Amino acid sequence: MAQAWNWTWLTVAFLAELAALVALGVWGWSAGGPTAVRLLLAVGVPAVAAVLWGVFAAPRSVVHVPALAVVVKVAVFGGAGLALLALGRPGLALGLVAAAALSAVLSGSPAVSAASG
């Protein structure tokens, strides 16, 4: 049962990460300016967030520095929350940040859970 609980929260974490990238992209597209600038923001901001996440915050990240992982996670989810607020979606912002925080607290690495369960 504990492993199912952990996988549930890992799924919530993954969906929150995807939602954060979508929120950043939607914000970029809705920014003012010429279409080229909006397109650059809509693609570039989520791409930068995804690269930073992959390098520092992903479970199999290249750089294993816990403090950097926390900084990247706070920056990505905080930025996505602010993007949703800027888009006039405070409920979605609160839901995203809450899902990210809960999944970070309630889930662990599948390898750790399998070893302890």
N, CA, C and O of each residue as an XYZ file, in Angstrom:
468
protein
N       0.818     -1.195      0.000
C       0.000      0.000      0.000
C       0.861      1.258      0.000
O       0.550      2.239     -0.676
N       1.955      1.214      0.773
C       2.831      2.381      0.844
C       3.438      2.685     -0.524
O       3.596      3.849     -0.894
N       3.776      1.635     -1.271
C       4.360      1.860     -2.599
C       3.331      2.480     -3.540
O       3.679      3.348     -4.341
N       2.084      2.056     -3.461
C       1.036      2.658     -4.298
C       0.856      4.120     -3.947
O       0.676      4.958     -4.831
N       0.904      4.433     -2.659
C       0.789      5.826     -2.213
C       1.938      6.657     -2.788
O       1.727      7.758     -3.296
N       3.147      6.119     -2.703
C       4.314      6.823     -3.216
C       4.201      7.056     -4.724
O       4.485      8.153     -5.206
N       3.787      6.032     -5.465
C       3.650      6.194     -6.914
C       2.558      7.197     -7.255
O       2.662      7.919     -8.247
N       1.522      7.245     -6.445
C       0.467      8.245     -6.667
C       1.044      9.648     -6.562
O       0.787     10.496     -7.416
N       1.821      9.891     -5.518
C       2.387     11.228     -5.345
C       3.480     11.531     -6.353
O       3.670     12.686     -6.732
N       4.197     10.511     -6.790
C       5.171     10.746     -7.858
C       4.462     11.132     -9.157
O       4.962     11.956     -9.922
N       3.299     10.533     -9.399
C       2.504     10.898    -10.574
C       2.006     12.327    -10.455
O       2.046     13.085    -11.424
N       1.539     12.697     -9.277
C       1.105     14.084     -9.050
C       2.273     15.036     -9.278
O       2.101     16.096     -9.880
N       3.454     14.668     -8.804
C       4.638     15.508     -8.993
C       4.942     15.687    -10.480
O       5.210     16.798    -10.938
N       4.901     14.591    -11.224
C       5.187     14.665    -12.658
C       4.154     15.532    -13.380
O       4.515     16.354    -14.222
N       2.883     15.355    -13.057
C       1.837     16.160    -13.681
C       1.979     17.635    -13.304
O       1.705     18.514    -14.122
N       2.404     17.906    -12.081
C       2.634     19.293    -11.670
C       3.795     19.894    -12.453
O       3.751     21.066    -12.825
N       4.830     19.102    -12.704
C       5.961     19.584    -13.499
C       5.516     19.917    -14.923
O       5.890     20.954    -15.471
N       4.721     19.037    -15.512
C       4.204     19.312    -16.862
C       3.310     20.544    -16.865
O       3.392     21.372    -17.773
N       2.457     20.666    -15.852
C       1.566     21.826    -15.759
C       2.364     23.120    -15.613
O       1.976     24.159    -16.149
N       3.469     23.056    -14.895
C       4.316     24.242    -14.741
C       4.892     24.664    -16.093
O       4.928     25.853    -16.411
N       5.337     23.700    -16.879
C       5.872     24.029    -18.204
C       4.790     24.617    -19.101
O       5.038     25.568    -19.843
N       3.601     24.054    -19.030
C       2.481     24.584    -19.826
C       2.151     26.006    -19.388
O       1.947     26.883    -20.227
N       2.096     26.237    -18.075
C       1.784     27.578    -17.569
C       2.817     28.593    -18.041
O       2.463     29.706    -18.429
N       4.089     28.216    -18.009
C       5.140     29.123    -18.477
C       4.998     29.410    -19.969
O       5.202     30.540    -20.413
N       4.648     28.382    -20.737
C       4.455     28.575    -22.176
C       3.256     29.452    -22.493
O       3.333     30.319    -23.363
N       2.156     29.235    -21.799
C       0.954     30.056    -22.020
C       1.236     31.505    -21.646
O       0.821     32.431    -22.344
N       1.949     31.691    -20.533
C       2.315     33.052    -20.148
C       3.169     33.703    -21.244
O       2.938     34.853    -21.617
N       4.145     32.966    -21.749
C       5.004     33.515    -22.794
C       4.225     33.909    -24.031
O       4.488     34.953    -24.628
N       3.267     33.083    -24.419
C       2.469     33.388    -25.604
C       1.559     34.577    -25.366
O       1.281     35.336    -26.295
N       1.091     34.752    -24.142
C       0.156     35.852    -23.860
C       0.869     37.173    -23.582
O       0.217     38.207    -23.437
N       2.187     37.150    -23.507
C       2.936     38.385    -23.277
C       2.742     39.330    -24.455
O       2.502     38.902    -25.584
N       2.850     40.593    -24.175
C       2.706     41.586    -25.243
C       3.901     41.567    -26.174
O       4.954     41.015    -25.856
N       3.715     42.174    -27.317
C       4.816     42.282    -28.255
C       4.530     41.569    -29.555
O       3.471     40.967    -29.734
N       5.481     41.644    -30.454
C       5.326     40.982    -31.753
C       5.242     39.467    -31.603
O       5.672     38.896    -30.600
N       4.685     38.844    -32.609
C       4.502     37.389    -32.583
C       5.825     36.653    -32.386
O       5.869     35.647    -31.678
N       6.886     37.131    -32.992
C       8.187     36.464    -32.865
C       8.652     36.463    -31.408
O       9.187     35.463    -30.930
N       8.453     37.560    -30.711
C       8.856     37.648    -29.307
C       7.989     36.721    -28.464
O       8.492     36.001    -27.603
N       6.686     36.745    -28.717
C       5.776     35.881    -27.970
C       6.113     34.408    -28.205
O       6.098     33.612    -27.266
N       6.415     34.047    -29.441
C       6.781     32.670    -29.759
C       8.082     32.278    -29.064
O       8.207     31.172    -28.538
N       9.044     33.191    -29.069
C      10.313     32.930    -28.385
C      10.083     32.704    -26.890
O      10.658     31.784    -26.308
N       9.249     33.533    -26.267
C       8.940     33.360    -24.849
C       8.161     32.067    -24.596
O       8.436     31.345    -23.638
N       7.191     31.786    -25.464
C       6.343     30.601    -25.277
C       7.132     29.308    -25.388
O       6.799     28.319    -24.735
N       8.159     29.306    -26.197
C       8.978     28.105    -26.369
C      10.224     28.170    -25.480
O      10.620     27.173    -24.875
N      10.826     29.339    -25.410
C      12.099     29.482    -24.709
C      12.018     29.355    -23.202
O      12.849     28.680    -22.595
N      11.028     29.994    -22.581
C      10.938     29.951    -21.119
C      10.711     28.519    -20.625
O      11.426     28.076    -19.727
N       9.741     27.779    -21.178
C       9.606     26.385    -20.728
C      10.824     25.522    -21.066
O      11.174     24.615    -20.309
N      11.466     25.804    -22.196
C      12.649     25.022    -22.565
C      13.785     25.237    -21.565
O      14.450     24.285    -21.157
N      14.001     26.484    -21.178
C      15.036     26.772    -20.180
C      14.688     26.106    -18.852
O      15.551     25.521    -18.198
N      13.411     26.198    -18.458
C      12.974     25.560    -17.212
C      13.194     24.048    -17.271
O      13.656     23.449    -16.299
N      12.867     23.431    -18.404
C      13.030     21.982    -18.548
C      14.497     21.570    -18.508
O      14.839     20.551    -17.909
N      15.353     22.347    -19.135
C      16.786     22.028    -19.122
C      17.342     22.159    -17.703
O      18.068     21.283    -17.233
N      16.999     23.254    -17.024
C      17.456     23.421    -15.644
C      16.957     22.282    -14.757
O      17.692     21.761    -13.919
N      15.683     21.903    -14.961
C      15.113     20.804    -14.185
C      15.883     19.510    -14.454
O      16.230     18.783    -13.523
N      16.146     19.230    -15.725
C      16.855     18.003    -16.074
C      18.276     17.950    -15.545
O      18.768     16.883    -15.178
N      18.925     19.081    -15.507
C      20.316     19.114    -15.051
C      20.404     19.081    -13.527
O      21.288     18.423    -12.977
N      19.502     19.782    -12.835
C      19.649     19.940    -11.394
C      18.576     19.263    -10.529
O      18.873     18.872     -9.400
N      17.340     19.112    -11.022
C      16.239     18.723    -10.140
C      15.630     17.358    -10.438
O      14.905     16.821     -9.601
N      15.898     16.796    -11.582
C      15.304     15.502    -11.939
C      15.893     14.382    -11.078
O      17.023     14.488    -10.602
N      15.121     13.309    -10.880
C      15.650     12.192    -10.082
C      16.973     11.643    -10.619
O      17.823     11.217     -9.839
N      17.151     11.649    -11.906
C      18.408     11.182    -12.504
C      19.201     12.351    -13.086
O      19.763     12.252    -14.177
N      19.239     13.448    -12.350
C      19.910     14.652    -12.836
C      21.415     14.435    -12.956
O      21.992     13.552    -12.321
N      22.020     15.256    -13.778
C      23.451     15.173    -14.030
C      24.229     15.732    -12.837
O      25.262     15.185    -12.450
N      23.728     16.818    -12.262
C      24.378     17.474    -11.131
C      23.573     17.166     -9.876
O      22.393     17.507     -9.794
N      24.199     16.527     -8.907
C      23.511     16.103     -7.689
C      23.880     17.015     -6.522
O      24.664     16.642     -5.648
N      23.306     18.209     -6.522
C      23.499     19.157     -5.428
C      22.107     19.487     -4.894
O      21.357     20.219     -5.540
N      21.754     18.958     -3.724
C      20.395     19.141     -3.210
C      19.944     20.601     -3.130
O      18.789     20.910     -3.424
N      20.847     21.494     -2.737
C      20.467     22.905     -2.632
C      20.089     23.475     -4.001
O      19.136     24.247     -4.104
N      20.816     23.108     -5.037
C      20.488     23.575     -6.386
C      19.175     22.982     -6.870
O      18.406     23.650     -7.563
N      18.917     21.737     -6.510
C      17.650     21.112     -6.886
C      16.483     21.864     -6.271
O      15.473     22.101     -6.934
N      16.617     22.237     -5.016
C      15.555     22.990     -4.347
C      15.375     24.360     -4.994
O      14.247     24.800     -5.216
N      16.470     25.025     -5.293
C      16.392     26.347     -5.923
C      15.694     26.255     -7.282
O      14.840     27.084     -7.595
N      16.045     25.269     -8.075
C      15.428     25.108     -9.395
C      13.938     24.795     -9.260
O      13.117     25.355     -9.988
N      13.589     23.906     -8.336
C      12.176     23.563     -8.145
C      11.367     24.767     -7.697
O      10.264     24.998     -8.193
N      11.909     25.536     -6.763
C      11.205     26.735     -6.302
C      11.088     27.744     -7.441
O      10.045     28.379     -7.599
N      12.142     27.895     -8.232
C      12.106     28.842     -9.348
C      11.082     28.428    -10.401
O      10.322     29.266    -10.885
N      11.054     27.147    -10.760
C      10.129     26.681    -11.795
C       8.689     26.751    -11.310
O       7.828     27.305    -11.994
N       8.423     26.191    -10.129
C       7.043     26.211     -9.633
C       6.619     27.614     -9.214
O       5.470     28.002     -9.423
N       7.528     28.368     -8.630
C       7.210     29.756     -8.280
C       6.944     30.592     -9.519
O       6.004     31.386     -9.556
N       7.782     30.407    -10.536
C       7.569     31.131    -11.796
C       6.267     30.746    -12.463
O       5.564     31.596    -13.009
N       5.945     29.463    -12.418
C       4.678     29.010    -13.006
C       3.495     29.568    -12.218
O       2.489     29.970    -12.802
N       3.620     29.591    -10.902
C       2.564     30.177    -10.076
C       2.377     31.651    -10.380
O       1.248     32.125    -10.508
N       3.473     32.374    -10.496
C       3.390     33.797    -10.848
C       2.827     33.991    -12.253
O       2.070     34.930    -12.501
N       3.195     33.110    -13.159
C       2.664     33.190    -14.523
C       1.153     33.011    -14.510
O       0.435     33.742    -15.192
N       0.666     32.043    -13.739
C      -0.780     31.831    -13.655
C      -1.474     33.014    -12.991
O      -2.581     33.382    -13.384
N      -0.838     33.610    -11.994
C      -1.408     34.814    -11.389
C      -1.483     35.952    -12.409
O      -2.481     36.669    -12.479
N      -0.428     36.107    -13.190
C      -0.407     37.150    -14.218
C      -1.473     36.906    -15.280
O      -1.970     37.848    -15.898
N      -1.817     35.646    -15.488
C      -2.855     35.295    -16.457
C      -4.260     35.408    -15.864
O      -5.252     35.146    -16.543
N      -4.331     35.802    -14.591
C      -5.625     35.952    -13.942
C      -6.228     34.645    -13.476
O      -7.450     34.521    -13.400
N      -5.390     33.663    -13.162
C      -5.851     32.341    -12.730
C      -5.307     32.006    -11.339
O      -4.500     31.087    -11.202
N      -5.737     32.739    -10.303
C      -5.186     32.490     -8.963
C      -5.514     31.101     -8.417
O      -4.707     30.526     -7.686
N      -6.663     30.560     -8.750
C      -7.016     29.215     -8.286
C      -6.085     28.165     -8.854
O      -5.648     27.260     -8.142
N      -5.778     28.288    -10.148
C      -4.842     27.343    -10.762
C      -3.440     27.509    -10.179
O      -2.725     26.528     -9.975
N      -3.056     28.758     -9.914
C      -1.740     29.010     -9.321
C      -1.646     28.335     -7.961
O      -0.660     27.657     -7.671
N      -2.656     28.512     -7.133
C      -2.665     27.899     -5.807
C      -2.670     26.378     -5.912
O      -1.948     25.704     -5.176
N      -3.472     25.834     -6.815
C      -3.526     24.390     -6.996
C      -2.196     23.814     -7.444
O      -1.772     22.769     -6.950
N      -1.538     24.486     -8.374
C      -0.245     24.006     -8.874
C       0.806     24.027     -7.779
O       1.528     23.049     -7.583
N       0.889     25.132     -7.071
C       1.898     25.242     -6.012
C       1.602     24.244     -4.894
O       2.523     23.644     -4.340
N       0.332     24.065     -4.562
C      -0.036     23.094     -3.517
C       0.299     21.673     -3.951
O       0.834     20.896     -3.161
N      -0.008     21.326     -5.195
C       0.304     19.983     -5.695
C       1.810     19.748     -5.692
O       2.272     18.666     -5.332
N       2.567     20.752     -6.091
C       4.024     20.614     -6.103
C       4.557     20.434     -4.689
O       5.410     19.577     -4.455
N       4.070     21.226     -3.750
C       4.548     21.134     -2.369
C       4.157     19.802     -1.738
O       4.984     19.151     -1.100
N       2.914     19.397     -1.912
C       2.466     18.131     -1.330
C       3.213     16.945     -1.914
O       3.620     16.043     -1.181
N       3.394     16.939     -3.223
C       4.086     15.806     -3.833
C       5.543     15.765     -3.416
O       6.113     14.683     -3.275
N       6.159     16.925     -3.215
C       7.553     16.943     -2.764
C       7.679     16.391     -1.348
O       8.654     15.714     -1.023
N       6.690     16.685     -0.512
C       6.735     16.228      0.871
C       6.328     14.761      0.993
O       6.915     14.018      1.780
N       5.336     14.346      0.225
C       4.740     13.021      0.419
C       5.320     11.919     -0.467
O       4.960     10.753     -0.298
N       6.188     12.249     -1.386
C       6.760     11.211     -2.240
C       8.260     11.149     -2.029
O       8.893     12.110     -1.592
N       8.789     10.026     -2.344
C      10.233      9.836     -2.286
C      10.681      9.152     -3.550
O       9.876      8.903     -4.448
N      11.925      8.856     -3.627
C      12.466      8.149     -4.784
C      11.885      6.743     -4.835
O      11.823      6.075     -3.802
N      11.453      6.265     -6.021
C      10.949      4.895     -6.117
C      11.958      3.857     -5.640
O      11.564      2.847     -5.057
N      13.256      4.082     -5.874
C      14.289      3.149     -5.442
C      14.344      3.081     -3.927
O      14.474      1.997     -3.357
N      14.247      4.233     -3.269
C      14.271      4.269     -1.808
C      13.049      3.576     -1.246
O      13.148      2.812     -0.285
N      11.891      3.840     -1.842
C      10.653      3.234     -1.359
C      10.668      1.720     -1.564
O      10.199      0.975     -0.704
N      11.199      1.264     -2.687
C      11.246     -0.168     -2.947
C      12.202     -0.856     -1.965
O      11.945     -1.974     -1.520
N      13.295     -0.182     -1.637
C      14.251     -0.777     -0.714
C      13.691     -0.847      0.705
O      13.995     -1.776      1.453
N      12.872      0.140      1.070
C      12.344      0.159      2.437
C      11.035     -0.598      2.555
O      10.618     -0.927      3.666
N      10.371     -0.886      1.430
C       9.054     -1.520      1.472
C       9.143     -2.946      1.193
O       8.125     -3.639      1.188
